[in-house]
């Protein structure tokens, strides 16, 4: 009886993994479906990877860490693909330098999709035939979460590629927008006290969300929504990009070097602001959250108002207090808007729309334990010179995000969907 029950549970786990594997792998291809062949190979800047590379890299992950190590008799599709599609795993071996990903005109897009189909087929057979250990289930789950991260990066990169095209072509048609209003910004109070931070529960999390620990917070308040385009435009019109007093020293050096006049993708046309979206060039929606700004801009805007950015601990406590679960109208990838939306029904916008810059450097939590082997390189070695963002965006899959999720980027970057939430001490 025990053997029968165990076998039934194992088959149920495999069936669930197989269904999720098929769904997530299919979603990546759906996101690439609107592309032309030429779109797959472009790398305008180092931070943007060609869509073809994303397709190959997310496939290589399963071949490298599951099939080659655990499927008896597995033969790699092409022995050179590990070199082409390894991202940063020093433990695994050599890889193409990141700046050279756009030089890979070969293999063709068709061949990379053949590679993807080959690995998919073997993964499905593997999940049907084998009862994976708990450790292997965790690796497969990490691979699925990794692919969802790349789905979001794909949308960033596709937008950058098309936004740099002189014709500013649309990736997809816009979806109908529900009516909403940003409303006057209010502040949500949080009492001083000792709070617990970090992942809790039995569900998946990345290692950088562990270990859970206590922090003491002074009394503070956090804005009840994200900063809008209209509000950020006031900063621009007040000369915000021309007054060093609002900026951190590194931020001011970035301003002098790059000469920004507005958020990324904004275009002033005949006196009217427009923004490039994945639906093409559109008039700027003044009530939508401002997006595609870097940490320096977010910090400067907050200082211009006499306010500040929240720490990641303050953000997490506020989210647990005022929005512990995503509301039904949260704007994630599944809405297919692919742009931050005007808030609905007094939604506090802690979930989706735009990643929110915090004032916290990306560093390990107390008790952080970096796994051994190649997968130990996933997060830990990047805990330097980056800032934490929270909350997810309009490009984040809904089942991928958690309150404790810690995203991180270098402070000068702004090609991602990144926005602003404000805070102040009480």
Secondary structure, 3 states (H helix, E strand, C coil): CHHHHHHHHHHHHHHHHHHHHHHHHHHHHHHHCCCCHHHHHCCCCCCCCCHHHHHHHHHHHHHHHHHHHHCCCCCCCCCCHHHHHCCCCCCCCCCCCHHHHHHCCCCCHHHHHHHHHHHHHHHHHHHHHCCCCHHHHHHHHHHHHHHHHHHHHHHHHHHHHHHCCCCCCCCCCCCCCCCCCCCCCCEEEECCEEEEECCCCCCCCCHHHCCCEEEEECCEEEECCCCEHHHHHHHHHCCHHHCHHHCCHHHHHHHHHHCCCCCCCEEEECCEEEEEECCEEEECCCCCECCCCCHHHHHHHHHHCCCEECCHHHHHHHHHHHCCCCCCCCECHHHCCCCCCCCCCCCCCCCECCEEEEEEECCCCCCCCCCCCHHHHCCHHHCCCCEEEECCCCCCCHHHCCCCCCEEECCCCCCCCEECCEEEEC
